[in-house]
């Protein structure tokens, strides 16, 4: 006779969990260390959707370290629809070898701190996931609380949002996020480096595409343009890198969101969900380094997993809370990011009302092109005797987003009738995008022209047409759909 499946114990039947000692106070560091843990938590949810092996999953409660982020919390926001999970990250690396630490530049002892926070909203019908990143330097005001290290009583005061964890741990982090967003947090999860690397490796890697050369001396990331199948360590470098361009943390968050979407696509488009052995290995890799609230157990994991059988990248959305003011300086805190009050309120209202974020898309008036204007360098020449035409064309291109030199010159031939785009054949896609912005212009290939394209303005010039790239981040909140993140 077959053995009946084990039933998950009720909360009353579960044995009390031992109290964990308070973590060490965080050191002051500025190295990024967060999105990999949010990625792996989502992967657990997705993989659980297979509904494989009840006994395999119900035995995992003991593997999850527990934390109480909702202790003594009163006057919380009213519950909305769906489920809201707060994901934070630690830089735990206890099971990473010294060779891996050096290779992937992970440093020495972790500071046990968090840099960035995400809210994951699972819709009530379990058909959609909306992921909102909260930048680590966001301006925030804490509620009154007790310092978790010194026991000192604090009144509410301004901080950067990532400092809430240092002062009051998970409890203050949840309270601060709820006060700022008015979104009720139902569950809390912490992830670390180890689970991220192991999960990506068990999946067989995750494919990422980039049009730029991504090089970061801090993390050691070095990815030339093109498609790459990233495994654990290299994937860790990719999601940690914040020195590859001038966008710092905001650009890093977009790359992390792309990676999360690609990871979900990898898990749901392959046979992984139907392979009990791989399913078990991934679950073990992730849960070995996770801390969760006491209410998030295997019963919730299984219920959520069953409801998300049809979860796919096309049903996921990723965005960052809208920023109203960069470099908002606060005395005693420093430079912060201040949220746009109106846009952020509409964003969080969508979460509370269980509505898709991408419903707020603006109507597009620009023509789609293959390469974004912001990636195209242009030198303008005046090919006519009309004074000031070169400057007018330069200004018009620059206002549309092209990277002009702002120093137009006169062309050798001043009798040009039809505007010409001169380009190196190696940059033909950029040339086509630029020509689209100049209706009626002529494309002229010239070997050796280099990366800077040339526009010779002719007497036919009328205007610059607005163009934009096929940007996956759409709508009022810059929402990226999960199925927009893959390689073409």
N, C-alpha and C positions, 0 to 999 in steps of 0.2 A: 504494500500500500504506500502511495507516495506521501512524503512528509508535507503537511499543509504549510503554506507560506507564513512566515512570522508576521505578526501584526506590530505596528509601531506602538510603543507604550504611550499612554496618555501622559500629559504633564504631571498629573498627581502620582503616576507610577514611576516616573523617572527618578533615579537617585540623585540627591543633591550633588552639584558639581563643585569641586574644590575651588576656592578663591585663588585668583592669580595675583601674584605680587605686582605692585605698581611698577610700570616701566621706568627706566632711567630718564632723567630730564634730557630733552633733546639738545644737541650741540648746535651751534650756529653754523649751518652749511647752506650752500646755494645750489648744490648739485640736484638736478631733477631726478625723481625716483618714484613715479606714481602710477602711470597708466597701465603698466603691465598687470597690476593686481586687479584692476577693474575688468580688463580683458578676460582674465582667467575666470573670474566669477561668472561673467556672462556665459562663458563656455560651459561651465557646470550646468547652468540652467538649460542651455541649448541641448547639451548631451543627455540630460535627464529626460528630454522629450521622447527618447526612444522607448521608454517604458520597459526597459530590459531588466529582468532579474530583480524582483522585489527584494529578495534576501540580500543581494549584492549591495543595494543602496541602504536598506534599513539597518545594516550593520555599521553604518558610517557615523552615526551620532557621536560615538565615543571618540572619533578622530577629529571632531571640530572643537577647537578651544573656544571657551565662552567668555563673553564680556557683557556687562549690564549698562547699555548706553541710555536706558530710559528710567533710571533710578530717580525716584522722588519727583518725577516730572508732572506738573499740573498745568492747567490752562493751555493745553496743546491745541494746535489748529484743528478745526473740524475735519473729520475723515472725508476724503473725496471718493472717487470711484477708482477701481484698479488697485495696484500695489506699487508703493514707492520704496525703493531700496537705496540707502545711502552707502556708497562705496568710497572707502578711503584707502590709502596705501601706506605701507611701512617699507623700510629698506632692509628687511630681514634677509640674511644670506648665510645662515648657519650651515647649510648643506652644500654650499658652493665651494669648489676646491680652490686652493691658492692659485693654481694655474689659470683657472677661469677668472678669478678676481683680477689677476694681472692682465690677462688677454683682453678682457672687456672693461678694464679700468673701473672696477667697482670699489676701490679704496679699501680701507681697513675695517675697523669696527663700525657697525651701523649706528646712526644717531637715534633710531627708534622714533622718527618723526614723519610727518606727512606734509606733502607739498601741494597736492591738488585733490579736489573732491568732485565726485560725480553723483548725480541723482539719476537712477534708472527707473522709469515709470513703465510698468507692465499694464496694458489696458485691461479693463474688466472682462472683456471677451477673450483675452489671451491671444489676440490676433496681431498685436503691435507692441513694439518696445521703443520708447523715446529716451534718449540718453542726453543729459544736459551737463556739460562741464562747467565747474565753478573755478575760475583761475585762482591760483594759490595766493596772489597778491591782492585779491578783491578787498575793497574797503568794507569793514564790518563793524558792528557794535555788539558786544557780548551782553547777555543778560547778567544779572547779579549771580555770583557763584563763589565757590570755595576752591582755592588753588589746590590741585591734587597732590603737589609735592610738599608745599610749606604749610598747608592748612589755613592760609591767610584768607580772610573774607574780602572779596572784590565787589565793588559796584560795577554796573555796566559801563564799559569804556571802549573807545575805538581800538581796533587791531586790524592786522591782515588776517584773512579768514583762516589761513593755515596755522596761525598762532593759537587758535582756540584749542587745538589738540594738546599743545604744549602746556597750556594753563589748566585745562580741565578735562583732558582726555576725551574719549568717545562721547561722554554725557554732554560736555559743553559744546562739542562739535555739532551734535544733533540739535541741541537747543538753539545754537547760533544760526544754523541753516534754516530751521523752522521759523525763527523770528524774522529772518530776512526774506524768505520765500513764501511763507504761510502755506507751505506744502507739508502735510503730515507724513512723517517718516515712519514706515511700518516695520522695516528691518534694517539692520546695520551689518556690514561686512568689511573686514580688513584683509588684504592680500599682500604677499611679499614677492621678492625677486625669484625665490626658488620655485614656487609653484608656476610662475609665468614661464620660465625657461623649460621646465619639464613638460608643461602642457603643449607648448609649441613643438617640441621635439617628438612627443607622442603622436601629434597630428601629422607628422612628416613634413613640418615647415608650413609657412604661410607665404603666398605670392603677393609681392608688392611691386607697383610700377612707379617710376619717377621720371619726369622730363628734365630734371636738373641733376647736376652732380652734387650729391649730398656728402659733405665732408665736415666732420666735427672733431677737432683735436682733443676735446674734453672726454668724449666717450670712445673715440677711436673709430667712429663710423666713417666708412668710405665706400659709397655706392655710386657708380657711374650711371648715366641715364639708361633707362631700359627696365626690363622686368627681372625680378630677383626672387628666388625662393629662400626666404629667411628662416633659419633655424634658431633655437633658443637664444644663444649668446648674441648673435647678430641682430635678432629681432629686439632684444633688450636694448642694444645700442640705438636702434632706430627709434624706439618709443621714448628714449631718454634724451635724445639729442635736442639741444636748444640753441646751438651756436652755428647752425648751417646757413642762416640768413638773418636779416634784420628784424624778423618778427618775434624772435625769442619764444616766450611761453605760448603766445597765441598761435603761432605757426606750428609749434610742437604739439599743441592740442589737436589741431586739424590732422596732423600725421597720425597721432594716436587713435583718433576716431576712424581714420581710414583703415588702420591696422585692425581695429576691433571689428569693423564691418567685413574686412577680408577674412578674418579668423572665423566669423560666423558663417560666411560663405563656404569656407573650407570644410567646416564641420557638418554643414547641412547638405552640401552637394556631393559628398562622397559616401562610401559605405561605412564610415566610422560609426554612425549611429546604429548600424545593424550588426556591429561586431562586438559581442559581449566582452571579449578580452580587452580590446582597445578602450571600450567604454569604462571598464573597471580601472585600467591603468591611468586614464586621464582623471577620473574621479579621485583616485588615491593621490596622484601628483598634486592636484589642486587643494584638496581638503587637508592635506598634511600641514599646510602653512596658513590656514584661514582662521580668523576669529569672527564669531557671529553672535548676535543676541540670542538669548535663551529660547525665544519663540521661533527661531528659524531652525527647524530640524528636518529630518528626512521626510517626515510626513508632508511638510510644506514643499520640499524639493520635489517629491513625487507628484503632488497635486499640480504644482506649477509645470512640471515637465509634461504631464499628460495633456494639460491644456494647451501646451505649446508644440504639439506634434507638427503642426503646419508652419511653425515659425521659420522665417527665411530672411535673407538680407533685404528683400523688397518690402518687408513689413517692419523694418527698423529705421529709426531716424536718429541723427546725431547733430548736436549743435552746441554752441558755447553761449553762456548768458551774454546778452548785448551790453557792450561797454559804452558808457556815455562820455567818460573823461579818462584819458590816459594820464599817467604821471600826476595823479591827484595827491598833493603833498599834505600829510597830516602830522601835526606836531607830536613828537615822541614816537611816531610810527614809521614815518618816511614816505616814500613814493608808493602810491597804491593805484589800483584800478577801480574807478567808481562806475557802478552799473547805471545804465540808462533807465531811469525810474519808470517811464511809461512802457517801453518795449519789454523790459524784464517783467513787469507786472502782467502784461498780456501773455508772455511766455509761460509764467508759472500758473496763470489762470487756466491756460490750456491743459496743463498737467492736472490741476485740481478738477477740471471739468471732464477729464479723460478724452480730450480731443486731439487729433493729429496735429503736430506742429506744422507740417507742410501744407496745411489748409490755408496758411497765411501767405501764400506765394503772390508776388507782385506780377502784374502783366509785363511781359518783356517787350521792349521796343527796339532793342539792339539786334543786329544781325549776328548769328552764330559763326564763329571762325575756329580754325583748328588750333591756333596759338594765341594766347592772351596778349593784348596790346602791351601790358606791363612787362612782357618778356622780350619785346622787340625794340632794338636800338635804331634810331633813325637820324640821318643827317639830311637837312633840307637845303636845296639849291633853288634859286630863282632863275628859271630859264626864259624869262621875259624881260621887257623893259619897264614893266609896271612896278613903280617904286613901292616897297613894303610888302610885296606879295609873298616873298620868302618868309618874312616874320609872321604873316597872317596864317600861312600853311603850318608853320612850326607850332604856333599857339593852338591852332585847331586840333592838330594831331596830339599835342601834349594834353589838352583838355579831355581827349577821348581815352587817355591812358598810355599812349605810346611814349617811350623813353627817348625823347628828342634831345639834341645837344643844346638847344636854346640859343644856338649861334648859326643862323642861316647865312649862307654865302651866295654870291652870284655865280651862275654856271658859266662855263666857257662859251657855250652856245646860248645866245639870248633870243633865239627865234623858235623856241620850242612851242608847238601848238598843242600837242597831246601830252599830259602829265605822264612821266615815266618812273617806274620803280626799278632801280638797279639793284641786283642781288647776286650773292654768291650761290651757286647751285646747291651747296651744302645746307643752305638756309631757305630752301624753296617753300617750305610750309609757312615760314614767317612772312615770306614775300607775298604769298597768296592772301594771307590775312591782312597785310598792309594794303594790297591792291583792292581788296574788298572795301576797305575804308575810303578809298579814293575812286568813286564810280567813273568808269570810262578810261581808267589809267592803263598804261601799257607795261607789261612785265619784260624786263631785259636782263638776261643772265650775263654775268661778268665774273669769270674765274679770278680769284684773288681779292675780291671785294671784301671778304671777311664777314664778321658777325654784324657789323653796322651796315644797315641798308641805306640806300640813297634815294631820295625823292627829288626829281627835277620837275618843279612846278611849271606847267604850261599855261597857255592862254585859255584853255578849256576848263581850268579849275573853278569849281563852283562851291563845293563844301566838303567836309569830312563826315562820312557816315559813321554813326555810332556802332561799334562792334564789341563783342565779348566772346570769351572762350566758352567751351562746353564745361562750365563750372558745376560740379556736383553739389556745391553748397548753394541752396536756393531759398528764396522767400525772405520774408521780413527778418527771420531769426537766423538766416544762413544755414538752413537745414540741409544736411546731406543724407540722402537715402542710402540704405545699405548696399543696394545693387548698383550704385554709382561708383563704388570704391574699387572695383576690380581692374584688371589689366585689359586693355583693348586688344 
